[in-house]
Amino acid sequence: MANASSVARPAVLSDLIPGSRVRDIALVLGGAALTGLAAQLTFPMWPVPVTGQTFAVVLVGAALGMNRAVLSMVLYTLVGIAGVPWFQGGTSGFGGATFGYVIGFIAAAAIVGKLAERGGDRTVARTVGTMVLGNLTIYAFGLPVLMAVTGLGLGKALAAGVIPFLAGDALKIAIAAGLLPAAWKLSGR
């Protein structure tokens, strides 16, 4: 008989859901679908629109943990490349000015997921730090591709592909910093 000290502490929120393989498959599919749906929440700006994608990516990373979140973002990317119109604005395919951000989703999911597994989503301060690192990762992949595809220099690329989104990212981070620690408190863990 297991005592309370031998019961494994859940690493991420999705570990609170009973099951194993079927649960994990459903979570990976659900994370990809959530990201695809969030991408349709678009506020146009040139050349990179503001969408709900980044919010979905960091939430998927925190809720699913590194491995499931990475699989979820790889699935999201591959299905979008294959032609499902669930990239921002109902687009699909490979390449373009925004594709570096999509690739950055995979790396951000890995970083946010790993940090969440280590408690990076359990307090407001840790969640803010985790989400900031996730967003910086997306920019680190997106900005060079934006520059290469559009021919913009660093200053203009920052003005077009980073600066307009900082206020929205701050709001998304604040929402995540409220939701994730609250979910942990509600779970009693």
N, C-alpha and C positions, 0 to 999 in steps of 0.2 A: 504494500500500500504506500502510495506516494504521500509525503508530507508537504506542507506549504513551501518549504524551502527548496524542494526538489522540482517543483513545477516551474517550467521554463517561462521566463518573462518574455512577453511578445516584443520583438524588435521593432516592428512597425504596426500601424493601425490595422492593416489587412490581416495580420497574424491573429487578430481577435476573432476572425471568422473561422468557424470550424471547417475542416476538410484538408485536402492536400492537393493532388494533381488537378482534379476538376475545378477546385477553387482557384488554383493558380492560373489555369487556362482562362477561366472566366474573368479573372482580374486583369490579365494581360489584354484580352480582347476588349474589356470594358475601358481600360486606360487608353487604348488606341482610339476607341470610339468617342470617348469623352474629349480627347484632344481634337479629333476631327470635327465634332460638334462645336467645340469652343472656337475653332478656327473660323467658323461662319459668323461669329460675333465680330464684325469688322468695322473699323472706323478708318476710311481711306485717308492715306497720306502718301506722298511720293517719296521714294520708290518703295518703301516698306510700310505696309499698313499696320495700325494698332489692332490687335486681335486678342481673343481670349486664350490663344494657344499657350503662351508662356505661363499663364496662371494654371492651366491644365497640366502642363509639363511638370511644374514644380510640385503641384499637389499629387500627381501620379507618383513622382519620385518619392515624396515623403510617405505617402500612404502604402505604396507597394514594396518599398525597399529597392536596393540596387538591381538585383537580377531581374525581377519581374518588371520593374520600370524600364530598364534598358530593352528588354524583349518587347514591351509595349510600344516604345518609341521606334524601334526597328520595324515592327509590324506597321505602325502608322506610316513611316517613311516608305517602306516597300509597297504597300497598298496604294499610296498616293502616286508613287512612280509608275505603278502598273495601270493607273488611269482612273482610280476612284477619286472623284472631285471633292476631296475633303481637306486640301490645303487651304490656306486663307483665301477667302472670296470664291470658294468653289472651284479652285484650280487643281491641277494635277500635273504629273510629269516630272522629268529630271531637269535640273538646271534653273537658270534665271537668277535675278538679283537677290531673291529671298531664300534661295536654296541652302545657303550656308547656315542660316538660322535654323532650318529644319534639321540639318546635320548636328548642329549644336544642341538640339533637343535631346539627342541620344547621350551626349556627354553630360549635359546638365542633369538628366534623369539619373545617371550613374553617380554623380557627385552628391546630389540632393538625397538620393536613396541611401547611399553609404552613410552620409551624415545622420540621416534619420534613424538608421539602424543603431547608431551610437548615441541616440538621444537628442539629436539636433532639431527635433520638432516638439520637444516636451515643455519648453518654456518659451515665453514671448521673445526674450533676447536671443536664445539659440535659434529659434525659428527665423527671426529676422536675418541673422548671420547666414544661416543655411540658404535662405531664399535669395539673399544678395549674391552669394557665390554661384547659385544656379543661374541667375540672370546674367551675371558677368561672363559665365561660361558660354551662354547663348550668344552674347555679343562678340566674344572672342572668336567664334566660328563664323558668325554672320557678317561681321564688318569686313574681313579680308575678301570674302566672296563678293560682297556688295561693291567694294572698290574695284575688283578685277573685272566684274561684269559691266559696270557702269563707267569705268574710267575715272571715277572721282578720286581726288586726293584725300589724304587722311582727314584734314579739317572739314572738307565738304561732306565726306562720308559720315563723320561723327555727327555733323549737323543734320544729315538726312536720315541716318540709320541708328542713332543712339539717343541723342539729346531730346528729340520730340517724344520719346517713349519713357523717359525717366519718371515723370510725374505719374503716369499710368502704372509703371512698375512699382513705384512706391505705394500706390493704393493697393495693388494686388498683393504686395508683401505684407502690408498692414492687415489685409483681410486674412491671409494665410496665418499670420502671427496670432490672430484672434481665434481662428477656427481650429487649428491643429492642437495647440495646448488645451483648448476647451474640450476637444474630442477625447484626449487622453484623460482629462479629469472626469468626464462623464463615464468613461469606461471603468473608472476605479483603479486604474493601473498606474 
